[in-house]
Amino acid sequence: MLDRITGKVLVAEPFVKKLTWASGIGPDGRPKLLPGNEPTVDGQFGVPAVAGAANWPSMPNNPSTGLFYMFAEESCNIYSKNDQWWEARKSFYGGGTRRAPGDNAGGNR
């Protein structure tokens, strides 16, 4: 959680149990990356999945309770990169993701 005026980190605590690529959040608000989790051409297992944990969509709040609510999904992906190079005026994605084998945390798709 950030201070809406200063941008200072107020709270940075995990809210999912599975997390393989970071050990926490630094005082600057940036993740403390764990080594060996970069995408590879063959694919690197990673948790959470792209749609998992949380992203940046608006979160509803209830002024009566003082609580806010957020979606969190504990699912896994295989993150991969490709060997293509960026070229001007051409689409470039650099890699992609796929559901990890045996992972159905996000439900049937």
N, C-alpha and C positions, 0 to 999 in steps of 0.2 A: 504494500500500500504506500502510495506517495502523497506527500503534502501537496495539495492542489495549487498552492501559491509558490512555494520554493522548489518543488520537485524533489525534496529530500526524502530518502527512504525512511518510512516510519515503521513498517513491519514487513518482514520477508521470511515467512515460515512455509515449509512444505505443506501442501494440502492433499497430496496424493502419496501413496505408499511406495509405488514403483518409480524410480528415477535413476537412470544409468549414466547420464552424461554430465551431471554437475554435482558438486558436493555442497552447494549452498549459494547464498547471495552475498557479495561483498558490500562494504559500506557505500560504494559508489552505485549500487543497484544492479551491477552486472553479475551474471552467473560466474561461479568459480568452476571452470571447465575441468573435467577429468580427462586425463590423456587416453588416447587409443579409441576415441569415439567418433572420429571423422568418417564421413561416408567413403566407401570404396567402390571400385568398379563392380566387384562381386557382391557387395552389399554388406552393411554393418547393422547389426541388431541394435535397436534403440528404444528406450522407454522414456517418456510417453510417445505415442504416435503423433503424427501431425495434428490430428483432430483432438488429441488427448490433452489431459490436464486442463489448461485454460488458454484462451487466446485473448483478443482485445475487444470482444463485443460488449456492448453495454450490459450492466448487471442490474437487475431490478432490486429495489430496496423497499422496506416496509418502515415508514416513519413511526408507526405505533410501537414496533419492537426494537427499532434501531439496528435491524439486521439487513444485510444484503445477501443475495443469492447468486450463485454462479454454477455453471455447468462444469463438471470435471469428469473426464473419461480416462480410466486406466487401461489403455490398450498399447500394443507394441507395433512397431513398424520395422521394416528393413529399409535403411536409407542407402541409396546408391548414387554414385556420380558417373558421368559418362566421360569418354575420352575426346569429346568434341571441343573445339575452341570457339569462343565468341567471334562472330563476324558481324560487321555493321549491317543494319537493315535486314537482319535475319532473326527469326525467333530463336531464343536460346534459353534453355531451362537448366542446364548443367547437371541434372540428375533427377531423381524421383524417389518415390516411396511405394512400398507394397505392404500389405498386412503380413505380419509375421506368421509363419505356419503354426497352427494350433491355437492362435489367439482369437478368441471370440468375445473379448471384453466389450466391444462396441456393438454386440448383437449380430444377428445374421444380416448379411448385405447381399 
